[in-house]
C-alpha cells in the first residue's frame, strides 16, 4: 500500500502496484467495522471479490491490488458499487502506466 498508486472515491480506496514478474493479478480486501456489522462486511467482501473477477478477466494486468471499503459501501447496490470500483480501478491502472 505504501509503494503503489492510490485512487479514492466516496466509498472505495484502491491501491495498485504493478508487478510484471507476477503470473497474474492479486487482490486483497480491507473492510473495517466502520462499514457495518459482520453480515454487511461479508456482503461487501463477496461483492468486491465478484466484481474484481469480472473486471480482471478481460484485462491482462499483472499487479497487486488492495481495495479498502469506506463507510457507506454496504449501502450501495450492486450496479453502483461495480461502477465505482471499475472507475477507480481503471484510473489506478492509468496512473501506474504514467510511471
C-alpha positions in Angstrom: 0.0 0.0 0.0 2.9 2.4 0.6 4.6 1.8 -2.7 1.7 1.7 -5.1 -0.7 4.2 -6.6 -3.8 5.3 -4.6 -7.1 6.2 -6.1 -10.1 7.0 -3.9 -13.8 7.8 -4.3 -16.7 8.2 -2.0 -16.9 4.5 -0.9 -13.7 2.8 -2.0 -10.0 3.4 -2.0 -7.9 1.3 -4.4 -4.1 0.8 -4.0 -2.4 -0.7 -7.1 1.2 -1.7 -7.6 2.3 -3.2 -10.9 4.4 -6.4 -10.7 5.3 -7.6 -14.2 7.1 -10.6 -12.7 3.9 -11.9 -11.2 1.9 -14.6 -13.2 -1.4 -12.8 -12.5 -3.0 -10.0 -10.5 -3.6 -10.5 -6.8 -6.4 -8.8 -4.8 -6.8 -8.1 -1.1 -9.8 -6.5 0.6 -10.0 -4.4 3.7 -13.4 -3.9 5.2 -13.3 -2.4 8.6 -16.0 -2.4 11.3 -17.0 1.1 10.4 -18.6 -0.3 7.2 -21.1 -2.2 9.4 -21.7 -5.4 11.2 -20.3 -8.8 10.2 -23.1 -9.5 7.8 -22.7 -6.2 6.0 -18.9 -6.5 5.9 -19.1 -10.0 4.4 -21.6 -8.9 1.8 -19.3 -6.1 0.7 -16.3 -8.5 0.6 -18.3 -11.0 -1.5 -19.4 -8.3 -3.9 -15.9 -6.8 -4.3 -14.5 -10.3 -5.0 -17.0 -11.0 -7.7 -16.6 -7.5 -9.2 -12.8 -7.9 -9.2 -13.0 -11.2 -11.0 -15.3 -9.7 -13.7 -13.0 -6.7 -14.1 -9.8 -8.7 -14.4 -10.9 -11.4 -16.8 -10.8 -9.2 -19.9 -7.6 -7.4 -18.8 -4.1 -8.7 -18.6 -3.0 -6.6 -15.6 -0.2 -8.0 -13.5 -0.4 -6.1 -10.3 -1.1 -6.3 -6.5 -4.4 -4.6 -5.7 -5.7 -3.7 -2.3 -9.3 -2.5 -2.1 -10.4 -0.7 1.1 -14.1 -0.2 1.6 -15.2 3.0 3.3 -18.3 3.6 5.4 -21.4 3.6 3.2 -20.1 0.9 0.8 -22.6 -1.6 2.3 -25.5 0.7 1.4 -24.6 0.8 -2.3 -26.4 -1.5 -4.7 -24.5 -3.9 -7.0 -24.5 -1.6 -10.0 -23.3 1.5 -8.2 -20.6 -0.5 -6.4 -19.4 -2.0 -9.6 -19.4 1.3 -11.5 -17.4 3.0 -8.7 -14.9 0.0 -8.5 -14.3 0.0 -12.2 -13.8 3.7 -12.5 -11.3 3.7 -9.6 -9.5 0.6 -10.9 -9.1 1.9 -14.4 -8.0 5.3 -13.1 -5.3 3.5 -10.9 -4.2 1.5 -13.9 -3.8 4.6 -16.0 -1.8 6.3 -13.2 0.6 3.4 -13.0 1.2 3.4 -16.8 2.5 7.0 -16.4 5.3 6.0 -14.0 
